[in-house]
Amino acid sequence: MARTEIDCLKGIPPGQVTASFARLDMGIIDGNRKKPPELPIHVFGKWGVWINAVGEKKSAPPDYVAAGLLAAASTVIGNARWVSPWDGWEEPPVLWVAAVGDPSSGKSPALDEAFSFLRSLENDLADDFPEKLKEYERLKEVARAKTEDWKGDVKEAVKAKRPAPPMPEGAFEPDPPQMPRISVTDTTPEALGHLLAANPKGLLYRRDELAGWIGNFDRYNGGGGERTFFLEGYGGRDYNIDRVKNNKEPIRIPHLTIGVIGGIQPEKLADMVLKGSDDGFVPRFLMFWPEAVPPKRPSDTPISPKYLYAMQRLQSLEMIKDEKGLPTPRVIKLSEEAACVFDQWRQENDRQSKEVYGLMLGHYGKLPGIVLRLALTLEYLAWCVGSEAEPQSISSHTVGRAIDLIDEYFKPMAERVYGDAALPPQEKSAAMLARRILKNREPVINAGTIRRYWKLPGLRDADAVKSALAVLVEAGWLAPAFHEGVKGAPKLDYHVNSELFGDM
């Protein structure tokens, strides 16, 4: 390997004579991870204008804005509409979304714009909640009064040796009303079950930190129940929660439908990936990990209120009744042409899956269902921002847009995410250390100083610091400093390659 000889560096103690560096590899700073794909904004139709406008307003990548939109819109559709390519296969519009990025990369501000739609819709749904609460209190007192009268009648009947009268109508205390919800932030499966029973269209589960959420599954009760609960919620299957405190009857949910969205930092990505590799939990996520954008003052152009009206139109979709009178999804079929397009892509995706392995293989296996879910969401996003009648089928054009989103964005993004998560620990630590070196701009660094004072995650142990430094030496960032004539333990100093700064 070619080396550059350095005879004199600023800040080196007396006795230091030379340092040599390997060929400089700048890719080590991000683990030589793949570059992010460009978001194909065209697939969002008229919503592309909103996505770009919000990104500019928030100084955030449009990718995060699109992530929030997909999660919000698919949840608002919820169990009102499902999609089917042909008989025997039905999918809910449920999407699980992960926004990957460093702190202050714009994730939260960008996602919050779509969440503001949900808050507005929830406020609309809750307009009559105070009246429902008053009516509940009235009926509860009526039930108590009737129950007391009935108990007196029963006692008299027993004394007179007559048959006890039946409990009168209205003596059963009603269930308290639930505040209408579309999204929740942090709750137990039992509480979430109550909310889902009261909100049959489904809910969006929002988490600030996905890795911690997955890592803490069943922390207190064990048994894998919480993880299973969310896996069932991805598929929209019927679900009963039998062991419920303070409930005589189990919670019955005909369609357990839970969308998920949350953020995660790149350094914690491996935790999320490795702890979700056994049951296909993580491969269900659609990953958004763009490069951060520099801050820039936005234009004064206001964002049109028509997009909120569009989401209100989406919220107006209702479930239909089955033969027993229970709410159930209305299933929207792919058109014949769209079904052909989908089937051809599905076969090609299957061929491609033979060339991947591990988590990528699991991700490829989930993609056909995700294409259908995206197609349904995109079809109704196009419908709600217009004035046409509700679509009776999913068009081939929309299926093509969903496929473009998968092939042009989510497949290469998954390679970026899973490839980074698979990096050896020493390379992850080296990347973190490299970023700190560029920030400090010091000509010499010391292993002990890094371990004791830099306080970088995973670099508090001497062996871990040594391994990360060795990676940076091999990458040409550092060269060991040999102190001739110095007695005692080695100082563990390292020269920093001046090519990194250009002005040292």
N, C-alpha and C positions, 0 to 999 in steps of 0.2 A: 504494500500500500504506500502511495506517495506520501511524504511527510514534509512539513515546513519547519526549518530550523529557526529558532528564535534565540538570539544571543543576549538580549537585554530587555527586561520588562520592568515597567515602573512598579515600585512597591515591593520588590523582592529583597529579602534580607541579604546582608553581605555573605559571601561564600557561595551564592547561587550563580551557576555559570551558564546553564543552557536549558532549554526546554524544547521538546519536539511534539508536534500535534499530528494526529491522523488527518486524513482528508475530511474537511468539515461537512457534516450532514445536518442541514437545517431541519430536515423532516422529523428529527427526533423530538422536536418540541411538541408535536401533537401525535407522537407514536406512529408517524408515517400513515396516519389514517386516511381513508379515502375522502376526497372532496365531496361536499354535499351536492346532490343534483339540484337543478333549478326547478322551482315549483311551476308546473304547467298551468298557469293562471287561466288559460282559455277554457279549461274543463268546468269552471264555475260560472260561465256565462255572464249574465248581468251582475252577479255577485262579485265578479272580479274587480269591478270599480270600487265596491265597498271594501274589499280586502286590501287593495292598494292604498285607498284613502286612510283607512285605519292604521295600516303599517306606517305611513308617513306621519300621521298625527301622533303616534306613540313612539316614533323612532325605533321601530321594531321590524324584524323580517316579516314579510307577508305570510310566511309559512306558519308562524304561530297564530296569526289571525285566522287563517284557513283552518287550522286545527280546532280552534274554539268554535268556528262556524259549523264544522262537520259534527262535532260532539253535541252542540246545542240543537241543531236542526234535526238530527237523527233521534234525539230524545223527545223533542216536541212532537214529531210524527209518532214515535213509540208504537204502542200496540194498536193504534188506530189503523195502520196499514202495514202489512207484511208483503214480501215479494216472493214470487215463485217462477222458476224458469220452465217447469213442466210439472205435471201431477206427481206427487210423492216427495217434493222438495220445497220446503218453505223456510224463509229466513226472516227474522225480525230486523229492523234497521239499526239494531244496537251496534255501536262502535266503541272501541277502547282506544284512547289516544294518549300518547306520551310526548310531552314537549321537553326536549333535551337541550340543555344549555347551561353556561356558567351563570353565577349570580349577576344580576344587572344586565342580562343579555336581552331583556325585553319580553320575557315569557309572560309574566303576570299581567303587565299592562295590555298586551296584545290579546290575551285570552279573556280579559275582563270585559272587553267590548261586546263579545258574544254573550257573556254571562249577564250583562246588563239587560239584554233582551229577555232572558229568563226571569230576572227580577221584576221587570215590568209586567210580564205575562202572569207571574204569580200574584202580583198586586191586583191585577184585573180579576183573577179567579177568586181572590179573597174578599171581593167587594161585599158579598152578602154573608161573610163568615160571622160578624157580630150578631146578626139576626139569627143565624143557625145556632149560635151559642146560647142566646136567650131562649130559643125554642127548646133546646136540649134541657136547660135548667128547669123550664116549666114542666116538660114531660117527666123529668126525673122526680120532681116533687109530687106530681100526679100519681106516678107509679108507687112512690113510697106511701102516699095516703091510701091508695087502693089496696096495697099490700097489707097495711095495718088493719083496714076494715075486713079484709079477707081472713086474716089470722084470727080476728075476733069471731067471725062466722064459723070458722073451723072449730074453735074451742067450744062454741055453743052446740055445734052439731055433734061433737064427740060426747059432750055431757048428756045430750038428749039421745045418744046412740043412733043418730041419723048419719047417712053418708055425708062425708065432708064435701062442701061445694067446690067446684073447679076454680082454679085461679082465674080471676076475671081478665078480660082483654085490657091492655094498658097497664097492668100491674108489673110487668117486666121492665126493669130500669133500662133505658136505651143506652147504646154505646155513645160516648162523647164524640162530637164531630172533630175531624182532623183538619187542620189548616191545609188548604190545597198547596201542593208542592210540585216542583218540577226538578229541582236539584237539592242535594244535601251535601254537607261538607265532611262530617265525621260522626259516625254513629255505629252502634252495635248491630249485628245481623237481626237480633230480635226487634229492636226499635225500627230498623229499616223495613222489616217485614210488616210491621203495623202500618208504616207509611205507604208501602206498596199496595197493601190491601185497600187503603183508602184512596190511592191514586193509581187506578188500574192501567193507565197508559204507560206507566213505567217512570223511572227516575234516572237522573244523572248523578253519579257519585264523584265528587270533586275532592282531590287530595293535593296538597301543596308538594308533598314529597312521596313519590311512588315507592322508592326503594325501602324507606322506613315502614311504609304500610305493608308491603309484601313480607318484609323481614319480621314484622310483629304479628303475623297471622297466628291466631290460636295461642298467643303468648300466655294467656291466663287459663283457658279451658282445655287446650290441646285437642287432639283427635282429628284435626284437619277440617272441622266443620265450617269454619269461616271461609276458607279457600274454596271448598266445594260449593258453598252458598253463592259465591260470585261467579264461579264457573257455570252454575245453573242459570244465573242471571244473564249470562252472555247468550244463552240459547233460547231464552224466553219460555222455558218449560214450566209445567205446573209444579207447585212446591207447597209443602205443608210444614209449618214450624210447630211441632207437637209439644215440646217442653217450653211453655210460656208462663212466666210468673204472673200471678194475679189474673189469669185467664182460665175460665172453665173449659173453653173450646180451643182447639188449635187454630193457628192463623192459616187460612187457606188462600193461596194466591194462584189463580188459574194460569197466569203468564208472568213468571218471574223475569222481569226485564230491567236490566241495570246497565246503563252506559257508564264508562269510567273515563276520567280525564285528570291528568296531573303532570307535575313537572319533575325533572330529575337532573342532577348535575352530572357531567361526564365522569367525574371521579367516582361516583356512586353507581355508575351504570353496571359495572360488573356484579355488584351485589344483587341488583334487580334481576339481571340475566341468569346468574348462576343459581339463585334461589327459585327461579321459575322454570327450570329446564326439564323437570320431570314429568309434567302433566300438560304441557302445551299452554300454560297460563300466559307466559310472556309473549310467545309467538302470535297471540291474538291482538297484540297492540300494534297500532299504526304509529310509527316513529316520525317525529319532526325534529331535525337537528340541523338547522341552517347556520351559516356564519353570522356572527353579530354584525349589525350595521352601525356606522358612526352616527352620533347624534346630529340632528339637523333641524333647524327651525321649520315647522310645517307651514304650508300655505294657509291662507285664511278661508279657503273654500269649505263651507259647512258640509257635513255628511247628511244626505237626504233622509228625512224621516220615513220615506217610503219603505225602507228596509225593516223598520219596526212594524209597519203595517203588514208587510209580507209575512213576518213571523207570527203576527196575530192571525193571519189567514191560515197559516200552517197549524196553529193551535186550535183552530175551529174544526179540524178533522176529528171525528168521533168514532168510537168503536161501534160495531153493529151488534145485534143480539143473535145468539144461537137458538137452537130449537127449544132450549130450556129457559130462554129469556135472559141468559147471562151474557155479559159483554165479551165480545171476541173480536179479533182483528179481521178486517176486510183484506183479502189477499189479492194483490195486483200481479197479473201475469206479465211475463215478457212477451212482446209480439213475436210472431213466428220468425221473422227476420232477425230480431234481437236474440232469440234463443239459438239460432244457427251461429251468429257471431260469437255468442258466449261459449257455445260448445266447442267451436274451433279453437278459441283461446284457451279453454280449459285443457284440451288435449295437448296444446303446445306447452302450457305451464307444467303439465305432468311430465313431458319429455325433459324440460329444463330441470325439474326437481331431481332427476337422476344424476345431475352433475353437482349437487350440493349435499351437505350433510349437517348433522347436529341441529342447532336451533334454526338454521336457515331452511333445513328440510321441513321442520315443523311449521315454519312460517309459510312456506310454499303450499303446504297442505291446507292451510286456513284460507288462502287467497281466493279460491273460487267463491266461497261463501261471502267473503268480504267484498268481492266485485259486485255481487248481487245487492248487498247492503248499501254500498256506495251508489249503485245505479238507482236504487229506490230513493235515496236521499237527494241525489242530484236532480232526478226527475221532478221531485216535489219542490226543491229549491227553485227550479226554473218556473214551475207552475205558480208558486205563491207570490213571486215578484211581478207576475203578469196579470192578465184579466181573463184568461181563457177558462173554460170549464175544467173540472178536475180530470186528470188523465185516467183513461180506462185500461191502459197497458203501459209498459216501459218500452220506449222506442230503441231501435238499434243505434241511433245516434247517441243516446244517453249511455247505453252499455259500452259503446266505443269510448266515450269520455271517461267512464269508470276504469276501463282497461288501460287507457293512456295514463291515468293517475297511478295505477299500480305499476305498470311497466317503466314509465319514465321517472317515477318518484319513489314509490314505496319499496320496490325491489332494491334499487341502488342504495336507498337510505338504510335498509336493513343490513346490507353488506357493511356499510359504514359503522352502524351501531354494534352489530355482533362482532365485527372485526376488532373494534376498539375494546370491547369488553373481554375479548379473548387474549389481549396482550398480557405477557408475563408481568407479575407485580413489579419487578425491577425496572422494566421499561416504562410502566405507568409512573413510577416514582421518579425516574429520570426525566420524563416529560415535565412533571411538576417542578422539579429542580431546575430544569432548563429555563422555564418561564420566570422563575425567581432570579436566576442569574441575569437574564436580560433586563429585569426590572432594577436590580441593584447596581449593575454596571461597575463591578469591582474587578480589579486586575488579578486578585488572588482570593481564593476562598479556602476555608478550613473545614475539615470533616467534623471536628468537635464542635465548632461554632454552629454548623448546620444542625447537628443533633440537639444541642442544648438551647439554642436561641432562635432558630428560624421557625420552629414549631410547625413544620409541614406535616400533614396527615401521613402516617405510615413511615415517617422518617425520624422517629425518636430512638430507634434501636441502631447500635453501631454497625451491625452486619447489614441492615437494610440500607443505611447511608453508604456503606462501602460498595454494595452491589449497584446502587444507582450511580455513584461516581464512576464505577468501572464502565458502565454503559456510555456515559458522557465522554470518557477518555477514548473509547473505541470510536465514538462518533465525531471526534476531533474538536470537541468543545473545551476539553480540559487536558492538561498534562501534569503528571506528578512533579512536585518541586523537591529536588534532592538537595539537602543542606549539607554541604561538605564541611567537615571539621566541627560539626555541632554534636556534642555528646548528649546522651540520654535518649529518651523515647522519641521516635520520629514525630515531626510536627503535623504531618498529614495535610500539608498545604498543596493546593492545586493552582497552577496558572490557568487563567481564562484566556481563550484564544482571542486575540485582538481583532480578528476578522469579524467577530460578532458585532463589534461596535464601530469600527472604522476610524475612530478618533482617539484611541487609547495610545 
